[in-house]
Amino acid sequence: MQISRHYASLPERFSSALAPRPFRNPQLVALNEPLATRLGLDTHWLCQKDGLAFLSQGQRPDGAPPVAMAYAGHQFGHFVPSLGDGRAMLVGELTDRQDKVWDLHLKGSGPTPFSRRGDGHAALGPVLREYLVSEAMAALGIPTTRALAALTTGENVVRETLMPGGVIARVASTHVRVGTFQFFAARQDREGLTLLVDHVIERLYPELADSPNRALALLNAVVDRQARLIAQWMLVGFIHGVMNTDNMSIAGETIDFGPCAFLDSYDPGKVFSFIDQNGRYAYGQQPDMALWNLGRLAEALLPCIDADTDHAVSLATDTLSRFDSIFGEAYLSGWRRKLGLFSEGRTDTTLISRLLTMMHRDEADFTLTFRHLNTVARTDDTTGFLAQFKDREAATSWLQSWKERLDTEDQTADERFALMQASNPRIIPRNHRIEAAIKSALTGDYTLFYQLAAALARPFEDADDGLDLPPASNEHVRNTFCGT
């Protein structure tokens, strides 16, 4: 195991060293063995006492302490100058077998100087949710933090009632956030901002090392990654639920899966998060909110972009203006793949818009609509697709327009089906399935959790397990919660 303390070696104001209290009886619920092996970790050791201490409280073999990272953030539009890891810790950086460096980060590991009257712990339910959804995102090919392990602590936490405690060990390219830059900007700490820019470029964007304006180059790179990430979210119906600036990774990876959810029926205004009362982070709002967050990153970086504030604002504004075109290109090309299109057509946006309008009006299931469209592409069997719509006549008319568009291309039905099959997943982490797995797990039965995790690891493969079915009328999940 190669583990370093690169971030922890930055000046003290970047993080706080921790001495976490051992848990009473930490036990593994799930260990991501392929990921552990890639990271050079001994899976047998991870299951033993020292390994469990490593995964649950960050107890490293070299004795070096974990740290809580400092950051600020806009939470639902309101700036909080000091947040930080209130129930989490950075254990260190692991180097995998391909020489890629990953943060090892624990959530639910106990109180820190940033806990703000919280207990620093996590209930088991949110731990299992993050494990399932983050690994599902990875299997879907979407940049994300990865779940290394989920553990119970042998202790209860107090929420509305007593609940079993849990810890998730996750890895990511970094846990530096937009809010990390805001932390130093709020303190007018130009040196801290410069050190952070240098750290992020060295770690994530080494190709920018010789840029004449490193801060501006970094902003440009983050705009690019974030625009493409949000497009990928939209194409699978993912709703993050809490897109605060402290939950936006500077690496362009999906991070912090508290009240997240996936669409069942298509609705651009859909909100699941119980705390998002005004729909700030609704499904269709996510591109705008990502750009808003990037604007806050640009503001934080202004002193590093140029000493002349007006010139810095002009340069940053030009960089932010690229977001819409990058997002639009990634989004539209993704939709073409979902519809089995290999080329660009001038009527494509109209074709896509017509379909989404019908889906919204008829409450069509987002995932199943496209999976059934795969079948139409290969066999001309329209039964499953049309069953998603109340207005069959309108849906049939759309299918005719779609087939006319397909006829402008030379690909075979098999080639088109292969493209669509790899673009339209059979299964997503449906909210009611996750809640059922968690409810069962809280009784000590993890069967549903393991079944769901296994199915989500192969989202594009056909299977007859029933886990892809949408909720029945009595199974709808109306709200999700942060779990803090």
N, C-alpha and C positions, 0 to 999 in steps of 0.2 A: 504494500500500500504506500503510494506516494501522496503525502498530505502536507500542505504548506500553510503559512499564515500570512499570505501576501496582503490581503486587505487589513488584517489585524495589525500589520506593521506600519500602517499609515499613522499620522499623529493622533493623539488620544481623543481629540474632539470628533473623530470619525466613528468611534465605537467605544463600548464599555466592556471591560473584561468581566467574566462571570464565574461564579463558583456554585453551580446549581446543586440543589439538594437531590440526592438519589431518590428514585421512586421506590415504593414498597415492594412491588413485584412486577417489573416490566416483562411483557411477553409479546412475541411476534404474532400478529394476525396475518400479515402478508409480507413476504420478502420477494422483491423483484430480482430473482436470481440472474437472469440474463444481463440486467443493468449492473448488478453488483459485480459480476464477472468482468464486464467491460471496464469497470472502474478499478479493477485490480484488487477487489476485496475478497477475502476468504469467506465464502458463504457458511462454511462450518463454524468458523470463529464468530461470525455475526449472530449465530444462534446460541452461543455460550454466554456466560455471565459478563465477560468483558465486552463482548460484541454488543450485547443488549444495553450495557451502560453507554457504549459509544453511540448507539442509535437513539437512545431515549434522553440522555443528558449531556451528550457531547464529550464524554470522557475519552480523551485521545490516548493512544499508547505512549506518546512522548510526554504526556502530562501538561502540555500547553493548554491554556484556558480557552474556551469558546468566547465569542463576543456578541453583544447586541449592537446592531448597526443603527446609527443615528440617521434620521431623515425627517422631513416635514411633509406637508401635502395639503392640497385642496380636497376637502371632503364634501361632496355634493355642492361644490362651488364656494365653500367657505374655507379660508386659509387657516391652517393650524401650524404654527411655526416649529413645534417640536412634537413628533410622534415617535418614531423609532420602533425597534423590535420589542413590543410589549409582552409578547408571549412566544418569542422565537429566539433563535441563536444561530450564528454562523460558526460552524465547527471548524471550517477551514476549506482549502481548495484541494480537490483530488485531481490527479492527472491520469487519464485513462490510457488504454493501450494504443490509441492513435495519437497520443500526445495532446489531446484536447483537455482543457482545464475546466473543471466544474466546481461550483460552490456546493458544499454540503450544508444544508440548512434544516433545522428542526423547528417544528411548530407545536406548541403545547408543552414546551419543555420547562416552564416555570417562570416566576416573576423576574423582571429586569428593572434597571433604573428608569425604563420608559413605560412601565406597566400602568401608570396613572390610575391607581386604586383598583386595578384589575388583579385577578389571581395568577395570571400568566399561564394558565392551563387551558386545555381544550377538551371538549367532550368527544367521545368516540365517534358519534354520528358525523360531524363535520370532517373528521379525519378520514373516515371511510369514503365520504363524498369526494374529497379532494383526490384520494387515491384512484377511485374509479374514473373520474372525469379527466384528470390530467393524463392518465395512461390512455384513455380513449382518444384524447386530442392528439397524443403522439402517434397512435395507430392510424389516425385520420390524416397524418402528414402535416399537422399544424404545429408551428413552433410553440413550445410549452416547457414549463418546469416538468420534471419527471418525478414520479413517486418511487423512492428506493425501498421504503418499508412503512408499514402501519403497525403500531403497537398499542396494546393496552398498558396502563400504568399500575394496575392493582389498587387504584385509589379512585374515589368518587369526586366529582366536581359539582358545585352547587350552581344550577341555572334556575329554571322554573321549578325543577325538582332535582333530587340527587341523580346524577347520571355517571356512567363509567367514564373515566378519563382516558385520553388517548394522546399519542404523539405521531406525527407524520414526519418521516425523514425524506426530504426531497432534494433534488439536485437541479441546478440551472447554470446557464452560461455565466450569469451574475445575478445578484440580488440588489444591485444598484438600480434605483428608480428615478423617475423624474423628480420625485420628492426629495431625493438625496441632494440633488443640485439646488433645490429650493431651500434646503436647510442652511446651506452656506450662503446663498444669495440673501436670505432674510437677515443674516448676521453681517452682511457686507464683508464677507471673508473672501477676498479676491484670491489670496494664497490657497485657501481650501478648495475653491472652485478650480483653480489651475491644477492642483494636485489630483483632483477628481477627474478632470478631463484627461490628464496624462495616464492615470490608472485605467480608465475605461478604454482609451485608444490602445494602450499596450495589451490589454486583456482581450478585447473584442474586435477592435478595428485596426490591426497593425499596419494595414495598407495606408492608413492616414497619417502615419508617423512623420512623414516629411512634408505634410501639407503646410503651406505658408500661413494659413489661418486654421489652426487645429480645432478650435471651438466651433467655428462655422462648419468645417468639414464634418465634425461629429454630429452637429444638428442635422445636417443634410443626410447623413447615413441613417440616423434614427428616424427621420421623417420617412425615408424610403422603406425601412423595415416595418415601421408601424402601419403604414398605409397598406402594405401587402398582407400583414397579419389580420387587420380588420376585415379586409376583403375575404380572407379565408374563413373567418368567423361567420360572416354573413352567408357564405355559400353552404354552410351546414346547419344554419339556423341557431347558432350559439348566441346566448345572451350572457355577458359577463356579470352584469347586475350591480357592480360597484366599481365603476371606472374612475375612481379617484386618482389624483396624480401620484399618490403613494402606492398605487396598485398598477402602475405602468412601468414595465421593465425597460431599461435603456438598451437591452439586447433585442427588443422586438419579439419577446416570448410572452405567452399567456401566463399570468401569474396571479395567485390568490383567488381561489375558487369558492369563496364563501357562499353567496346567494346565487351562484350561476345556475343556468338551466338551458334546456334546448326547446325550441318550438315544437309543439305538436301540430295543431292547425296553424296555418300561416297568418300572421298578424303583425304588420310593421310597428304597431304601437304596443306590442305585448311587453309587459313588465311582470316579473315574478318576485323580485326582491321586496320584502315587506317594508323595508325602510325607504324605498324609492317611491314615495307617495305622489310625486309630481311627474314621474315618468322621465326623469332626466336621462336615465341610462336604458331607455326602451330599446328594443331590437333595432328599429330603424334609425335611432338617434346615434348609434355607436360611431359611425364615421365622423359626424360633427363633433362628438365628444372627444374622440381621439385627436382631432385637429386642435380643439380647445386646449387639451392637455399639452400638446406640443407647443402651443403658444406660451404656456407657462414655463416650459423648458427653455424656450428662446429667451424669455424675459430673464431667467436666472443666468443665462450664458452671456447676456449683453456686455458685461464688463470685460469678459474674455474675448469677445468678438472684435471690439474696437473701443479705444478710449473715447472717441467721439460718439456720444450716445445716439445722436440722430443718425449717424452713418451706420452704427451697429443695428439700429432698428430697421433701417432700409435693407441691409444685407439679410437680416433674419427674416424679414417679411417676404423677400424674394424667395428665400429657401422654403418657407412655409407654404408659399403659393404652389409648390410642386405637388403637395399632398393630393389635391383633387385629381390631377391627371394620372398619378401613379396608382391611386386607389381605383379610379375609373377603369384604367386599362386592366388591372388585375381582376377586378370584379367582373367586367364584361367578358374577358377571356375565360374566366371560370364558368360563367353562365353558358358560354358556347360549348365548353366541354360537357357540362351537365346535359345539354340538349343534343350532344353528339355531333357538333359542328366542327369541321376541321379548317374552315376558312372564315374570313370576315365578309359579312354581307350588310348592305346598307339598311335592310329592314330588320336586322337582328334585335335592335333595342325595342322596336315595336312588338316583335314576337314575344320577347321576354316580358315586357310590360303587360301585354294582354294576358299572358298566363298567370302572372302574379296577381293581377286584378281579379281574375276569376277565382284563384285560390283563396284570396282574402274574402271575397264575397260569399263563397260557398264553404268556407272553413275547411278547405282541403288540407290533409295532413302533409306537412312539408317534406318529410323524408320519403314516405310511401308514394307520393305523387311521382317523384322522379325515379324511384326504383321501378315502379310499374311502367314508366315511360321507356325504361331499358327494354322491357319485354316487347313493347310495341315496335321498337326499332328492329328487333330480331325476328319476331314472329307475326306481327300485325294483329296480335291479340290485344284488343283495347279494353277488355272487361275490367281489369284491375284499375287501370287509369281512370276510366269513366266513372267507376264506383266512388271516386274521391269527390265527385262534383254533384251538386243538386241540379244544376242546369246542364243536362247531358247534351242538349243541342249546341250550346255555346262551346262546350268542351270538344265536341266532335268537329265543329267548325275550326277551332284552333288546331286540332290534330291535322286537319287537311292543309292548313297554312304551313304547319311544321313540315309535313311530308313534301310539300312543294319546295320548301327551302332545302330539304335534304337532297332533292332531285337535282339541285344545282351543283352537287359535288359528285366525285367519282368513287368514293369509298364504298366498300362492300358492306352488307348488313353486319357481317361478323366483325369487321374492323370498327364499325360505329358502335356496336354493342360492347366491344372490349373497352373503348374509350369511356362510354357511359357507365359501365360496370365499375370502372376504377375511379369514377368521379362522383357517383351517387351511392352513398353507403346504404347497406341493408339495415344496419342497426346503429343507433346513437344511444347515449346514456339518458334514456327517457326518465323524466322526473319521478313518475310513479314506480318505476322499477328500482330506482335508487332508494326511494323511501321505503319500499318493501324490504329491500336488502338490509337497510339500516335497522328497521324495526325488528327484523328477525335476529340480526346480529346482537342487538341489545338484550335479547333473551339468551344469548350464548350460542345461537345456531348461525353459523357463517355460510351455510350451504348456498343460499341465494347470492351472497356476495361473491363467492368464488365462481359460481356459474356465470354471473354477469360479467365479472372481470375477464373470464376466459373468452366469452363471446365478443366483448368489446375490443379485445386484442386483434380480432379478425373482422373488421367492420364491413369489408367489401365482399366477403365470401357468403354464398348462399348457405342457409341452414334452416332446419325446421324445428327451432327450439321455442318459438312463441315469444321470444324476448324482444322482437322487433315490433310487436303489435302496439298500437296506440292505446291510451287509457280508455276504459269503459266509463260510462257516465258517472259512476261512483268512485272512480280512481283518479280523477283530475287533481293535480297539485296546483293550488291557486297561488301559494306564497312559498318563497324560500327565505332562509335566514342566514345571517353571517356566521352564527355559531360561536361568537366570541363570549 
